C-alpha cells in the first residue's frame, strides 16, 4: 500500500463525513452539534462530531481535491 492509496482512503473518508445530514442521520442518533457545544466537547464523541462538522464546512476544498484525484487517476491510469 503506497502513500497515494493512503491519501485516497483519507479523501474517501472525508467525503463520507461531508455528506452526512444532521436532520436525517445525526440528530436521531444523538450526534447533533447542539448537544455537544457545551463542556462535553473534550470527549471522543464530541471530537468526532467536531470532525464531522469541520468536513461539512470544507466542501469546496474537498471538491477541488476530488477533481485533482480524478485527473491524476485519468492521466496515470
NORVENZI-V940977 format. One record per residue. N is the residue number from 1. RES is the residue in three letters. PHI is phi in degrees with one decimal (* if undefined). NEAR is the number of other C-alpha atoms within 8 Angstrom. Layout:
BEGIN
N;RES;PHI;NEAR  N;RES;PHI;NEAR
END
This chain:
BEGIN
1;UNK;*;4  2;UNK;-93.8;5  3;UNK;-65.3;6  4;UNK;-62.3;6  5;UNK;-65.7;8  6;UNK;-63.2;9  7;UNK;-66.0;8  8;UNK;-64.9;9  9;UNK;-64.4;8  10;UNK;-65.2;8  11;UNK;-65.9;11  12;UNK;-64.4;8  13;UNK;-65.8;8  14;UNK;-64.9;10  15;UNK;-63.7;10  16;UNK;-64.3;8  17;UNK;-72.3;10  18;UNK;-73.1;13  19;UNK;-95.1;7  20;UNK;-67.9;9  21;UNK;-95.5;7  22;UNK;-68.2;8  23;UNK;-68.0;7  24;UNK;-91.3;7  25;UNK;-116.7;9  26;UNK;-79.6;12  27;UNK;-63.8;10  28;UNK;-64.0;8  29;UNK;-97.3;6  30;UNK;80.5;7  31;UNK;-113.0;9  32;UNK;-79.6;10  33;UNK;-70.3;9  34;UNK;-68.2;5  35;UNK;-73.3;8  36;UNK;-112.9;11  37;UNK;-80.2;8  38;UNK;-84.7;6  39;UNK;-83.1;6  40;UNK;-84.2;8  41;UNK;-72.4;12  42;UNK;-84.8;7  43;UNK;-74.3;7  44;UNK;-63.3;7  45;UNK;-64.4;7  46;UNK;-64.6;11  47;UNK;-66.5;10  48;UNK;-67.2;8  49;UNK;-65.3;12  50;UNK;-62.6;10  51;UNK;-65.5;8  52;UNK;-62.4;11  53;UNK;-70.4;10  54;UNK;-67.0;8  55;UNK;-70.5;12  56;UNK;-70.8;10  57;UNK;-79.5;7  58;UNK;-101.9;9  59;UNK;-69.5;9  60;UNK;-65.0;6  61;UNK;-62.3;7  62;UNK;-66.2;11  63;UNK;-63.4;8  64;UNK;-64.7;8  65;UNK;-64.0;9  66;UNK;-62.2;9  67;UNK;-63.1;8  68;UNK;-62.8;8  69;UNK;-63.6;9  70;UNK;-65.8;8  71;UNK;-63.7;8  72;UNK;-64.8;8  73;UNK;-64.9;8  74;UNK;-67.9;7  75;UNK;-74.0;6  76;UNK;-84.0;5  77;UNK;93.2;4
END
